[in-house]
Amino acid sequence: MSVPFDDDVKACAALVHRADPDRFMAAMAAPVPARAVLFPIYAMNIEVARGPWVTQEPMIAEMRLQWWRDALQEIAEGPSVRRHEVVTPLSRVLSPHLAAMLDEFVAVRRWDIYRDPFEDEEHFEAYLTHSAGSLMVASAQALGAADETVLRDFGYAVGVANWFRAIPELEARGRIPLLDGTPDGVRQLAERALDRMAAARARRADVSDQARPALFVGWQADRVLRHALAEPGRVAAGALNVGEIRRRVSLIWTASTGRW
């Protein structure tokens, strides 16, 4: 897919740069044509993710998420789509199928609006599957052919790693982010994520060269998950971030070798 790197895409890139530096770095490690596809998707992720947090009024937050569900429906059904600096370029990179799939990506973020814990393990797994997993599917398949199971396995692992890193802030905001926040509970979740990452990596051949740059976002996930497995206390302490030099070197290695 050839997408122009126009002013809308540049605005999306600027938004990602400000709000999600890690994803911005990963996108910048991709070939230039891939960046024009990834930046609108990553910008949408930011807009959806922050919707529940910018207001104390649940009804307003619900309306923000519904706005995005409506926008994705327009993209899925066509032919006209609302003018918006993220929605407009997004409509050029998402197929109707991917746009429709991302409806659930938005819907599960309703959990972020309220202070209720996850109902059970199935609820927590669905949250990660439809948020991190679906975002990975949309990002990769917008670029090229890639097996959905591989993408969901890898997306789940990346999602857990990012979730672990976000836990101190979530708890500070009054949320209960884990069903079992004990050391054993953290270890079990880290092990499950590492198992799914290994399953995805065993099928690297099922992700085309064109789609591969979408998986660069997981370049820190393995190390984060292994830290959480070895020392679960680092999760609550917010001590999972990788040093800046190692962070940059590992991204360069991932991008140059393609071995996500």
C-alpha positions as CSV (number, residue, x, y, z in Angstrom):
1,M,0.0,0.0,0.0
2,S,1.4,3.4,-1.0
3,V,0.1,6.2,1.3
4,P,1.2,9.8,0.9
5,F,3.1,11.2,3.9
6,D,0.9,14.3,3.9
7,D,0.1,16.9,6.6
8,D,-2.4,14.7,8.3
9,V,0.1,11.9,8.6
10,K,2.7,14.4,9.9
11,A,0.1,15.5,12.5
12,C,-0.4,11.9,13.5
13,A,3.4,11.4,13.8
14,A,3.6,14.5,16.0
15,L,0.9,13.2,18.2
16,V,2.6,9.8,18.6
17,H,5.9,11.6,19.3
18,R,4.4,13.6,22.1
19,A,2.2,10.9,23.7
20,D,3.9,7.6,23.0
21,P,7.7,7.9,22.5
22,D,8.3,4.2,22.4
23,R,5.8,3.6,19.6
24,F,7.2,6.6,17.8
25,M,10.7,5.2,18.0
26,A,9.4,1.8,16.7
27,A,7.6,3.5,13.8
28,M,10.7,5.5,12.9
29,A,12.7,2.3,12.7
30,A,10.3,1.1,9.9
31,P,10.8,2.0,6.2
32,V,9.3,5.4,5.3
33,P,6.3,3.9,3.4
34,A,5.4,1.8,6.4
35,R,5.5,4.9,8.7
36,A,2.7,6.5,6.7
37,V,0.5,3.5,7.5
38,L,1.6,3.0,11.1
39,F,1.4,6.6,12.4
40,P,-2.4,7.0,11.8
41,I,-3.1,3.7,13.5
42,Y,-0.9,4.6,16.5
43,A,-2.4,8.1,16.7
44,M,-5.9,6.5,16.8
45,N,-4.6,4.2,19.7
46,I,-3.6,7.3,21.6
47,E,-6.9,9.1,21.1
48,V,-8.9,6.1,22.1
49,A,-6.7,5.3,25.1
50,R,-6.8,8.7,26.6
51,G,-10.5,9.3,26.0
52,P,-11.6,7.7,29.3
53,W,-8.9,9.7,31.3
54,V,-9.5,13.3,30.1
55,T,-12.7,13.7,32.1
56,Q,-14.2,12.7,35.4
57,E,-17.6,12.4,33.9
58,P,-18.3,8.8,32.8
59,M,-21.0,9.9,30.3
60,I,-18.6,12.2,28.5
61,A,-16.0,9.4,28.4
62,E,-18.5,7.0,27.0
63,M,-19.4,9.6,24.3
64,R,-15.7,10.0,23.4
65,L,-15.4,6.2,22.8
66,Q,-18.7,6.1,20.9
67,W,-17.4,8.9,18.6
68,W,-14.5,6.6,17.7
69,R,-16.8,3.6,17.2
70,D,-18.9,5.7,14.8
71,A,-15.8,6.8,12.9
72,L,-14.6,3.3,12.5
73,Q,-18.0,2.3,11.3
74,E,-17.8,5.0,8.7
75,I,-14.5,3.7,7.5
76,A,-15.8,0.1,7.4
77,E,-19.0,1.0,5.5
78,G,-17.8,3.9,3.4
79,P,-17.7,5.8,1.1
80,S,-17.8,9.0,3.1
81,V,-15.8,9.5,6.3
82,R,-15.8,12.5,8.7
83,R,-13.0,15.0,8.3
84,H,-10.5,14.6,11.1
85,E,-6.7,14.8,11.3
86,V,-6.5,11.2,12.5
87,V,-9.7,9.6,11.0
88,T,-9.0,10.9,7.5
89,P,-5.5,9.3,7.1
90,L,-6.8,6.3,9.0
91,S,-9.5,5.7,6.4
92,R,-6.7,5.4,3.8
93,V,-4.8,2.6,5.6
94,L,-7.6,0.4,7.1
95,S,-9.5,-2.1,5.1
96,P,-13.3,-2.4,5.9
97,H,-12.5,-5.7,7.7
98,L,-9.8,-4.1,9.9
99,A,-11.9,-1.1,10.7
100,A,-14.8,-3.3,11.8
101,M,-12.4,-5.4,13.9
102,L,-11.2,-2.3,15.7
103,D,-14.7,-1.6,17.0
104,E,-14.1,-4.1,19.8
105,F,-10.7,-2.5,20.3
106,V,-12.6,0.7,21.3
107,A,-15.4,-1.1,23.1
108,V,-13.2,-2.9,25.7
109,R,-11.6,0.5,26.7
110,R,-14.9,1.1,28.6
111,W,-13.1,-0.6,31.5
112,D,-10.8,2.4,31.7
113,I,-13.7,4.7,32.5
114,Y,-14.8,3.1,35.8
115,R,-13.0,1.9,38.9
116,D,-14.4,-1.6,38.9
117,P,-11.8,-4.5,38.9
118,F,-11.9,-7.0,36.1
119,E,-14.7,-9.5,36.7
120,D,-12.6,-12.6,36.1
121,E,-9.7,-14.0,34.1
122,E,-11.9,-14.2,31.0
123,H,-12.6,-10.5,31.2
124,F,-9.0,-9.6,31.7
125,E,-7.9,-11.8,28.8
126,A,-10.6,-10.3,26.5
127,Y,-9.4,-6.8,27.4
128,L,-5.8,-7.6,26.3
129,T,-6.9,-9.6,23.3
130,H,-9.1,-6.9,21.9
131,S,-6.9,-4.0,22.9
132,A,-3.2,-4.9,22.4
133,G,-4.0,-8.0,20.2
134,S,-6.3,-6.2,17.8
135,L,-4.0,-3.2,17.5
136,M,-1.2,-5.5,16.5
137,V,-3.4,-7.3,13.9
138,A,-4.6,-4.0,12.4
139,S,-1.1,-2.5,12.3
140,A,0.6,-5.5,10.7
141,Q,-2.2,-6.5,8.3
142,A,-2.5,-2.9,7.1
143,L,1.1,-3.3,5.9
144,G,1.0,-6.8,4.4
145,A,0.1,-10.4,4.9
146,A,0.5,-11.8,8.4
147,D,-1.2,-14.7,10.2
148,E,-3.7,-13.4,12.8
149,T,-2.9,-16.0,15.4
150,V,0.8,-15.1,15.3
151,L,-0.1,-11.4,15.6
152,R,-2.5,-12.0,18.5
153,D,0.0,-14.1,20.4
154,F,2.7,-11.5,20.0
155,G,0.3,-8.6,20.6
156,Y,-0.8,-10.3,23.9
157,A,2.8,-10.6,25.1
158,V,3.5,-7.0,24.2
159,G,0.3,-5.9,25.9
160,V,1.1,-7.7,29.1
161,A,4.6,-6.1,29.2
162,N,3.1,-2.6,28.6
163,W,0.4,-3.3,31.2
164,F,3.1,-4.2,33.8
165,R,4.8,-0.9,33.1
166,A,1.6,1.0,33.4
167,I,0.5,-0.5,36.8
168,P,1.9,2.1,39.1
169,E,0.1,4.9,37.3
170,L,-3.1,2.8,37.1
171,E,-3.0,2.2,40.8
172,A,-2.3,5.9,41.5
173,R,-5.5,6.6,39.5
174,G,-7.5,4.3,41.7
175,R,-7.7,1.3,39.3
176,I,-7.2,-2.3,40.2
177,P,-5.2,-3.5,37.2
178,L,-4.6,-7.2,38.1
179,L,-6.8,-10.0,39.2
180,D,-3.9,-11.4,41.3
181,G,-1.2,-8.8,42.1
182,T,0.7,-11.2,44.4
183,P,4.3,-12.2,43.3
184,D,2.9,-15.6,42.2
185,G,0.1,-13.9,40.2
186,V,2.6,-11.6,38.4
187,R,4.9,-14.5,37.6
188,Q,2.1,-16.6,36.2
189,L,1.0,-13.8,33.9
190,A,4.6,-13.1,32.8
191,E,5.0,-16.8,32.0
192,R,1.8,-16.9,30.0
193,A,2.9,-13.9,28.0
194,L,6.4,-15.3,27.4
195,D,4.9,-18.6,26.2
196,R,2.7,-16.8,23.7
197,M,5.7,-14.7,22.6
198,A,7.6,-17.9,22.0
199,A,4.7,-19.4,20.0
200,A,4.6,-16.3,17.8
201,R,8.4,-16.3,17.2
202,A,8.3,-20.0,16.3
203,R,6.1,-18.9,13.3
204,R,8.0,-15.9,12.1
205,A,7.7,-17.1,8.6
206,D,3.9,-16.5,8.8
207,V,4.5,-12.7,8.9
208,S,5.6,-11.2,5.6
209,D,8.5,-8.8,5.2
210,Q,6.0,-6.0,4.5
211,A,4.1,-6.6,7.7
212,R,7.1,-7.1,9.9
213,P,7.7,-3.4,10.9
214,A,4.5,-3.4,12.9
215,L,6.0,-5.9,15.3
216,F,9.0,-3.6,16.1
217,V,6.8,-2.1,18.9
218,G,7.5,-5.2,21.0
219,W,11.3,-4.7,21.0
220,Q,11.3,-4.2,24.8
221,A,8.7,-6.7,25.8
222,D,10.8,-9.8,26.2
223,R,13.2,-8.1,28.6
224,V,10.3,-6.5,30.6
225,L,8.5,-9.8,31.0
226,R,11.7,-11.6,32.1
227,H,12.3,-8.9,34.7
228,A,8.8,-9.3,36.0
229,L,9.2,-13.0,36.1
230,A,12.5,-12.9,38.0
231,E,11.6,-10.0,40.3
232,P,7.8,-9.5,40.5
233,G,8.2,-6.6,42.9
234,R,9.6,-4.5,40.1
235,V,6.1,-4.2,38.7
236,A,4.5,-2.3,41.6
237,A,7.8,-0.4,42.1
238,G,7.7,0.9,38.5
239,A,11.2,-0.5,37.9
240,L,10.8,-2.2,34.6
241,N,12.0,0.4,32.2
242,V,15.1,-0.4,30.2
243,G,18.2,1.9,30.2
244,E,18.2,4.4,27.4
245,I,21.4,3.1,25.7
246,R,20.2,-0.5,25.8
247,R,16.8,0.6,24.7
248,R,18.1,2.2,21.5
249,V,20.6,-0.5,20.7
250,S,18.0,-3.2,21.1
251,L,15.6,-1.4,18.7
252,I,18.4,-1.0,16.1
253,W,19.1,-4.7,16.4
254,T,15.5,-5.6,16.0
255,A,15.0,-3.4,13.0
256,S,18.2,-4.4,11.3
257,T,17.8,-8.1,11.7
258,G,14.0,-8.3,11.5
259,R,14.0,-10.7,14.4
260,W,11.1,-9.5,16.5
